[in-house]
Each structure stands twice: as C-alpha cells, then as structure tokens.
Amino acid sequence: MLTPTPPRFRTPLLLAAALVPLLSGPAAAQTASGAVPTFGVPAPAIPPVVDAPAPPPRVMPKLTRAQASQLAAMIDAAPAQGLRHDLRDGDGEAADRGDAELITAALDHARAVHSGRLETSDFLKDWGLRPAAYDPWPGFSQAVASDRLAAWINSLPPPYAGYDGLMKGLKTYRKIEADGGWRTLASGPDMTINASGARVLALRRRLAVEDSEVARTGDTFDRPLLDAVRRAQRRYGLQPSGIVSTQTIAALNVPARDRVRQIMANMERWRWLPQDLAKDRVQVNIAAAVLTVFDGDNPVTSMKAVTGRPGDNTPMLQSRIHSIVINPPWNVPTSIATKELWPKERANPGYFKRNSIKVIKLDGGGTRLQQAAGDMSALGRLKFDFDNPYSVYLHDSPAQAAFSRWDRLASHGCVRLAKPVELADLLLANDPTYAGNVKPAIDAGETKRARLANPVTVYLLYWTAFASSAGQINFRADPYDWDGILASKIEARGNRAAALASR
C-alpha cells in the first residue's frame, strides 16, 4: 500500500474527445412539408451548398534504399509489437517488396501499432474504450520527405512505460515458448516447507523458468523455495501463503503460449488509450480489483476494490468523476430488483423492512425499489459519480469482508472501494466546504452532493498482464475471457493482413 500524500489536483486533460465520438447539435425542427417554419420573420438567405474540394491524390513517394530498409525492418517487427503470434514475417521478407507494396504494408502496420488491429465491429459492448481515428499517411509522407523515418517509426507505439514493459516481457515469453515452455505439474497433496520428493523437484524446475533466483536441483522444499513460491503467488495475484495447492498449480500450468497471447492482448488494450493520459487520474484495474490514484505520473495511494463478477462484467471505459454523493440512497436497478430482491421478500416477508427498502409507485403504473441511505445501504456512505452508458460508478460498501479476499470479483458491475473516505478526501482536498470534512458530513446523516470544481478523469481498465518496476511480468486471471477473445481477433486480423501483403 502506498503512503497517501495530499495531491495538488490540476484540471485534467480533456481526453474524452479522443475516445467518444462528438455528437452534432440537434437538427432544426421542420414542418411536415419539410420547410423550416419562420413564424412571420423573414427567413435568412441560405447560401448554396458547395461541395468540399476533393483531397489531392496520394502519390506514392520514391524511397531511398535506406528508407526501404527501415520500413522493411518495421514490418518484420510486427510479432515483437504483439500484432502476430507467429514469427513468419520476421525473416526479412518485406525487403523483397517493391516501393508501392512496401509502403502499403508499412501504412497498415503503422495503423495497427498506433491504434490497434481491430475494426469497430470487433469490439464487445463492454469494451467502452475506443482508439482515436488515425491516418498514418500525413506523418509518413512528411517523414519520407524530410528523411526522418526513424523518428516517425519510433512515435507509433503507445508512449507508455507499461507498454514498453510488456514488449520486453513478450520477447522473454516468446523465447520460453520457443524453448519448449514448461512441463505441467502433477496434481497431488499440498506442498510446503519440509516436503520432499519428485514433485518438489518438478516444482523447482517449473519456477526456475520464470525466476532466475530458483535453484533447479534439489528435491527438498526448503526456505529459499518457500520464498520463490511466495514470489510466484504474488506475480499471479494469489495469496502468498507459500503453500502449493490446487490454485497455485493451476496458475503455474497455464501454457507458455497462452501467456504470450495474454501479453499480446494487454498490449493491444494500451493502443486504445489516448496518446496523453490525464496526469491526475483515478485508475481501476478490473481484473486485479485494485484502485490507484495518480498525481502526475506518480501513484499517490492504492486500495483494494471489488469489481464485477463474471456475467456482471465491469466495463472498460474512460470518464470524469464530477461529483460525490454523501449518504446516498440506492435506487435499485430493475434487473436486481426482479432477480434478487423481490424473490427474497416473497421467501421471507419483511425482508424489505429489515433492510430499509421501500416500494415506490410510479406514475402510469409499476413500482421501483429504493434502499434508504445509512449503514445498511448497498452503496455505503459514499458514491462517486461519472457519466457513462453502463450506469456504473464507484462506491462504498457495508460488506467489508469481501475486501479481505484475494478473489474480489463479486459486484453487479460497479466498483466497491475499501477506503472510500480516503478517496473522497483526496478529490475534495481543495473544496472550501468539504476539505477535511468528509467524515463529519457523513456522520451528519444528510444526503448531499459535493461537486468537484475540477472533475478528475477515471479509467476502468482490464490489465491481466503488466510489468513490475523490476521488469517482471505479473499475470492475473482472465475472469471475463476477454484475453482469449481479443487475442483470437488480433491473430485473425494479423493473419488476414499478412496474407494480403504477401500477394
């Protein structure tokens, strides 16, 4: 846990335009005949519609030999950028192409590295992040004309240390895969300190593939091996008990090929982010169920979270926290009311009363449920609001036991926070009313909305592979199977592009 220090939040960069298409203004109302009503006022003269001039045709530039070599090397590096699993294009084939073919392949590669291999139709509904539209031609043609191709090529990948760490990790795990991966560990009784035998030796050899500190020989479970097991459990997001049981064996038995695909999927998600992340931001890793607050590029504080269970997925998205509701009532979503709460009331009459839930009649018929603010509210004492089409938000929770678990995917899609008061204090540090007064406002019991003078960007992201500060790749489970789906889509698009380029 990082030591929190009060950040000086600046106005966050307005990045939503990079991910969410802007809506045009409302069209003018028209009469049934199609004419615009003037209400007795002479209509202004409407200038004739003039078609915009067609853009000039794109003329393929003549490449120097050095420029052709640079583009060929860039294309052959597609697997290293996580765009292809196989290495078929890594043998210099691109250098044999003519200028036109080489440039076409280079532009396709540039789009893929900069903004991803997927088409719009490939995105799932819950993948609310979208890469900005990107046309590589202007930058490419200028780079050729000014003979600055190397700088243009280097500017294409996502400019983040997290992406660079995955790229290095991809090289490592590709080599592990090429060398045969690792052997599957046999199931059996739990292993821990003082165990011995062939299974302990097999465990040593398996851990040594990813951890250079592990001795590959010896069939005794000694203290150094215990430490190595705990390091592995932390890397895989498991409780570092030092006991090798079913869950640890399952994580260690994931094939190296699948780990390569997992890294590729996470590299692709980096490409969906804007080129400049908001410097002051709240970031949630859905898969790891952790929230981190950043001030500039430095983490300020981190806390456990509870994210959506499989089937009630927490979506990936970017938005801005604009307000915090203190002592919020819970307006129960219809789906939860129908599937969960009404059956409980019917099975145990009085359930609603015991849980401070009231039935509200709606105009025109029908009802909805609302749980009163207070200690029993499913939202706890704080709710952090940000606009999004999924109706999700961050909030407190009375169910504190969930934060003690290592597997914390248990919500209906919203994100529950272990330390919501700490987050509220950080976001309202400069508010004249609530700075240092969030807890007293909660204790007062009234429902109030504290609006942020400078809304803070929030990202809900799905990272199942990421590099530590020491360069070690950490993995998390893929509870929604988004890694598998995405890796398959990347490979399908990449193979299709390679087939077209080779014609």
N, C-alpha and C positions, 0 to 999 in steps of 0.2 A: 504494500500500500504506500503510495507516495504521500509525503508530508504536504498538506494543503497550505498554500500561501495565497492571500487575497490577490486576485489578478486585477490589473487595470484594464478592464474590457474596453476595447475600442469599437467603433462602428464596424461590424463585419462587412466583408466584401459582398456585394450583391451578386451571388453566383447562380441564383435560380434560373436566370435567363439562359445560362449555358445548358441547362438540363430540361427545362419545361418550355414547350413552345409558347410564344406570346399569343394571346388572343386578340383578334382585331376588335375594334369598337363595334357597338350594335349598329346594325343596318338601319337606315331611315325607314320609318313606317310608311307603307304605301296603301293606297286605296285598292279596291278590288280591280279597278281598271288598270292598275299599275302606275298611275300618276301620283306624284308627291303632292299632298294637299297643301294649299298656300294660305287658307283661312283669310282671304281678302287681301293679303300682302303680295305685291308683285314678286314673282319668282325671280331669283337672281339668274343672270346668264350663266349657262353651263358650258364651259369650254369643251371643245371637241376632244374625244379620246384619241390620244396619239400613242401608237404602239411604241414601246421602248425599243431602241435600236438593238439589233441582234449583236451579241458579243462577237468580237473578231474571232475568226477560226484559229484553232490552236495548231501551230506549226511545230512539228517535232524538231527540236534543236539538234545540231550536229555535235556529237560528243567527241571529246578528245579521248585518246587511248586511256589516259589516267582516269578520266571521268567514267568511262565504261567499266573499268576495273573496279572503281569504287561502288558503282551501282550493282555490279555482279556480286561483289562481296556482301553487300547489304542484303540482297535477295537470298543468297546462300545461308545467311544467318537467321532465316525465319524460324527454324527449330529452336535456336538459342533464345529467341524472343517469346517462346511459348506459343507460337502460332501453329506448329505442327508437332505431332508426337514423333513421327519417324524422321530419319535423317537423310532421306533420299536426295534432297536438294542441297546437301552440304558438301558436294564434291566438285564444285566449280562448273557445273553445267551451265549456269547463267552466262558465263563468259563467252559461250559459243553463239549467243543470240545476236541478231542484227540490232541496230540502234532502236528501230521502232518497237520491236518485240521487247527489248531490254527496258525501254522507257515505260511501256505499258505495264510490264511486270513490276517495275520499281514503284509506279504510282499505286498499284494495287497493294503492294507490300506496305507503302507509306500509310495508306488509309488504315490497314489492319493494325500496324504497330501503334499508330496515334490514337485511333478511336475504336478499335476492336474489329473482329472478323464478322460479327453478327449483323444480320439485317433486322429491320424493325419487327418483322414477323416472327423472328426467333425469340423475342423477349416474352417471358411469362408475365402475367398480370402483376405479380408481387415484386417483379424486378423494376421498381419505380425509378431507378437511376437510368438515365439515357445519355450516351455520349453526344457532345455537340456535333453538329454537321461539320464536316471537314473536307475541303477540297485541296489536295496537295499540289495542284498544278501551279498556282502563283508562286509559292515558295520554291518549288522545284525549278521552274523556268528561270527565276531570278538567281538561284544558286548556280545554275549552269552558266548563265551569262556572266556572273561575277566570279566564277571559278571558286565557289565556296560550298561545294557539295558536301564535304565532310561535316561542316557545321550544321548544314540542313539535316543530314542523316542523324547526327547526334541529338538534334532537337525533337525528333519524332517520338521516342518512347515517353511514357509518363515521367515527369520530373520529380519523382519521389524516392526517398531512401528505401521505403517499403518495397517498391517495385524492384529497385536495384538488388535488394537483399534476396528477393525471390528469384531473380535472374541468376544470381550466383548459386543459390540452392538448387535451381533446376539443373545446372551443369553438374553439380555433385550427385544428384539423384539419377540423372541420366547415366552417369558412369557406373553407379551402383547397379542400375538395371542392366547395362551392357555387360557387366562382370558376372551376371547371373542372379543378382538380387540377394535374397537371404532365404535360408531354409525355414520352413514352417515349424513352429514349436509344438510339440505334442501336448495334448491336454493331460491333466493328472492332478494330484493333490497340490495344494498351495505350497509355494516355495518361499522361504525367507531365511534369515540368518541361521547358520549352522546346518542347513540342508546340504546334501551331497548326492553325487551320482551323475549319470549320463545327462539327465535333463538340466542339471546345473551347468554342465559343460556346454550344452547346446544354447542355453540362455546367454552365457558369456560370449559365445561366438556371434550370436544374433545382436547383442548390444554393441559389440565392438565394431560392427559395420557402420553405425552412426556415431559412435562415441570413441574417439581415439584414446581416451584415458583408460579404457577397459582392457585388462589382460585377456588374451584369447585362450590361455591354457589354465587348467585347474578345474576340478570338479567339486570344489567346496564353496559354499555360499558364505563368503567372509565379509568383513566390514566394507572394504572397497567395492565389492559387488553390490552390497546393500545401497551404498551411496549412488552407484551407477543406476540401479533400478529406480531410485527416487528421482534422479535427473530425468530418466526416460518418462516416468509418470508425469512429471511436470510438463515436459515437452508435449505430451499427448493430452494434457488437460485433465489428468486423472488425479485422484487423491494420492499424494506421495507417501503412502504407508510403508513402502519397502516390501510389501507382500505381493508376490506374483500370483495372482488369481486369474479367474476367467476373463475379466475385463482387460487386464494388462496384457494377457496373452493374445486376446483378440486384436488389440491395437498393434502389437508387435508383428502379428501375422498378416496385416494388410500388405499386399504385394508391392514391391518397389514400383512397378508400372503404374499402379493406382496412385501412389504418392506423386509420381511425375504428373499424372493427369490432374491431381488436386492442385499442385503448384501452378500448372497452366491455367486452370480455372480462376484462381485468385489473381494471377497476372492480368487476365482479361478484365476482371472487375476493376482493377486500378485504371484501366483505359476509359472506363465510364465516368470517371470523376473529372471535374474541371481542371484546367491547367494550373490554376491558383486556388488551392484550398483556402477557405476562410481561416485566417490566422487565429481568431478567437472562436472556438467551436466546442460543442458537446458531441462526442462520438461514441456510438454504441456498437460493439461487436456482438451481433446477434448470436452467432454460433458459440462464442465463448461466454456469453451472458455477462458482459462487463461494460461499464460506462466509464469513459475517461474525459476529463475536461482539459482543454489545451488553452494556454495563454501564449500567443505567438506559436512557435513550434515546440514549446516545452510542455510536457504534461504537468498539470497543477495538482490534480487529485484523481483517484480512481476508486470505483466502488463496484461491488457485486450488483448484478441485476437479475431479474427473472424475465425471460423472453418467451415467445410463443412456442407452444408445444407443436409437434408435427400435426398438421391438419388445421391448426390455427396459427399459421406462419406469421411471424413479424416481417413486414415487407421491408425491402431496401428502399431508402428514399433520402432526399435532402429537403430541408425546410428551415424555418427560423422560429425559435421559441419567442412568442410575442407577449405572453402573459403567464402568470402563475395564480391558480385559484387556491385560496386558503380555505380549509374546511369545506371541500366540495361535496355536494350530493352526487350520487351516482344515478344517472339516467340509464337504466338497464337496456342494452340493445335487445331488439325484438328476438333475435336468434337465441340469445342466452336465456331470456325470459321464457320462451317457448320450450326449449330443450332441457333446461335445468331447473329454473326456479318454480315455475308452475307445477311441474311434477313433484317437487319437494313439498310444496304447500298442500297438494292433494294427498300425498302419502302421510304427511304429518301436519294436520290442521293447526294453525297458529305459528307456522314457520315464518311467515311474513312479519307477524307482530314481534316475534322474538328477535328478528334481525332488522327491525326498523325499516321494513319495506312497505310502502303504501301503493295502492292501486289507484291510478289517476284515470278518470274517464275523459275520453277525447271527444271533441266536437264532431258530430256526424257518426258517432258510434265507435266502439272499440275501446281498448284500455292500454295503458303503458305502466311500467313499474318504475318506481324511484326509491332508492335507499337513502335515508336521511344522512346528513353529514355527521361525523362522530367517529368514535373508536371502532365501531363495527363496520363502517363503510368500506367497501371493497377498494375504494380509491385512497383509503387512509386520510391523511390530513393535508396533502398537497397534490396538486395536479398541474403539470407543465404542458401548456397548450401550444401547438404549432399546426398550421394549415396543411392538410394532406387529404387525398381522396380515399384513404383507407380508414379514417376515423380512429387512428391510434394516437397515443400520447404517452408521456412518461408520468408515473405517479407513485405515491407512497403505497404501502400495503400493511394491513394488520397481521398478515400471515408471515411473521418474521422467521419462522422455522425454515422456510424454503431457501433462505439465503445461506444456511449452513450446509446445504447440499452441494456437491460438485456438479451434478447434472441439474441445471436450473432452467430447463425449458418446460415451463408449466403454465404460462398465461394463455389468455384467449387471443393474444396478438399484441397487446400493449406491453410496455416495458415497465416493470416494477423496480423500484430503487431501494437499496439497503440504507442509504444515507440521504434522503431527500432534503432534509433541512440544511445539510451542508451545501448541496447544490443550489438551493434557493438563496442561501446567504451569499454565495459567490455571484449569482446572477443579479442580485439586488444590492450589491455592495455599495453602489453609488446612488441608490434611491433614497431621497430625503425622508420618506415615510418608513420604509421597511429595512433600511440598512441596520443590521444588528438587532432587528425587532421581529424577525420571522417567528421565532418560538413564542414570544408574548402574544403575537397576533393569533397564532394557533390556539393558545390557551384561552384567549378571549371567547372562542367558540363561534364567532360570526363568520358567515361565508363572505369572502371578499376576493376581488380580482386585482392583483398587482400587475400593472402593465409595465413592460420593460421599455425604458426610453430608447435603448438601442437593442433591438431584437438580436438574439445570438443564434448563429447557424447551428443546426443539428443534423448529423448524419447517422442514419441507421444502416450499417454495413454488415456484410456477411463474409468474414475472414475465417477460413478454415486452415489456412497455411500462412505463416508470417515469420519473418526473421527476427531473432532477438538482437540485442545490441552487440552481442558477441558473434553474430553471423549464423547461429544455429537455427535451423528451420524448426518451428513449432507447428504441430498439427492439432486440429480439433475434429471431432466427429462431424459428419455431414447429415444432420438430422432431417433436412428437407430434401435430400438427394439433389440439391442444386449443383453440386460439383459434377456429379455424373452427367446430368442433363447438359450442363454448359460445356464440359469437355467434349462430349459427343458432337455438339453443334459446332464447336471450334474446329474439330478434326474434319467434319463433313464439309464445312466451308473451305478449309485449307486444302483438302484433297481436291475439291472441285476447282479451286483457283490454280492449283498446281497442274491439273490435267489440261485446263485451258491454256496455261502458259507454255506447256510442252508441245502444243500442236504446231 
